[in-house]
Amino acid sequence: MLVGLYQIDLFIPQSGSLKSKRFVLQSLKTRIHNKFNVSVAEVDENEKWQRTTLGIALVANERRYIDQVMSEILRLVETCDDVQVLKQQLEII
């Protein structure tokens, strides 16, 4: 059993309040969860209007599968016009 932990730091340029940030994040988290069946949560930068860090977790039997799914998740996030990816980090344990 392997666990893939993916951390994505995001910038939300159009956000002017925590409420607008939460609206963008909730939509993005729901899309990721529904499409890939992974766990998604905001794990850092909770009180900043334009910054956030998403944590994504996936359990699988093969590293190759984790790499593939996380790459697809990154592509989905990058296609979202409301956010910009600043940094990402994948750890497999």
SVG drawing of the C-alpha trace seen along z (x, -y; Angstrom):
<svg xmlns="http://www.w3.org/2000/svg" viewBox="-19 -43 27 46">
<polyline fill="none" stroke="black" stroke-width="0.4" points="0.0,0.0 1.2,-3.4 -0.1,-6.9 0.4,-9.8 0.4,-13.2 0.3,-16.2 0.6,-19.8 -0.3,-22.6 0.3,-26.2 -2.1,-28.5 -2.6,-32.2 -6.1,-33.5 -5.6,-36.9 -9.3,-37.9 -10.1,-37.2 -10.9,-40.3 -12.2,-38.6 -12.1,-35.2 -15.7,-34.7 -14.7,-34.9 -11.6,-32.8 -13.8,-30.1 -16.2,-30.2 -13.3,-29.5 -11.8,-26.8 -15.0,-25.0 -15.7,-24.7 -12.2,-23.5 -12.1,-21.0 -15.4,-19.6 -14.3,-19.2 -11.1,-17.4 -12.8,-15.1 -15.7,-14.2 -13.4,-13.5 -10.6,-11.7 -12.1,-10.3 -9.3,-11.7 -9.3,-13.5 -8.8,-17.3 -8.5,-20.0 -7.2,-23.5 -4.2,-22.8 -2.4,-26.2 -2.8,-30.0 -6.4,-29.8 -6.6,-33.4 -5.1,-35.0 -7.4,-36.3 -5.3,-35.4 -3.1,-32.5 -3.9,-28.9 -2.4,-25.5 -4.4,-22.4 -3.5,-19.0 -4.6,-16.0 -4.3,-12.4 -4.6,-9.2 -4.1,-5.5 -3.1,-3.0 -1.1,0.1 1.2,-1.3 3.4,-4.4 2.7,-4.8 -1.0,-5.2 -0.4,-7.8 1.9,-9.8 -0.7,-9.6 -3.6,-10.8 -1.7,-13.6 -0.5,-14.8 -4.1,-14.9 -5.1,-16.8 -2.4,-19.4 -3.6,-19.8 -7.1,-20.3 -6.0,-22.9 -3.9,-24.7 -6.9,-25.0 -8.9,-26.8 -8.9,-30.5 -9.4,-31.6 -6.1,-30.2 -2.4,-30.2 -0.2,-27.4 2.8,-28.7 4.4,-25.5 3.6,-21.8 5.2,-18.9 4.4,-15.2 5.4,-12.8 4.8,-9.0 5.0,-7.0"/>
</svg>
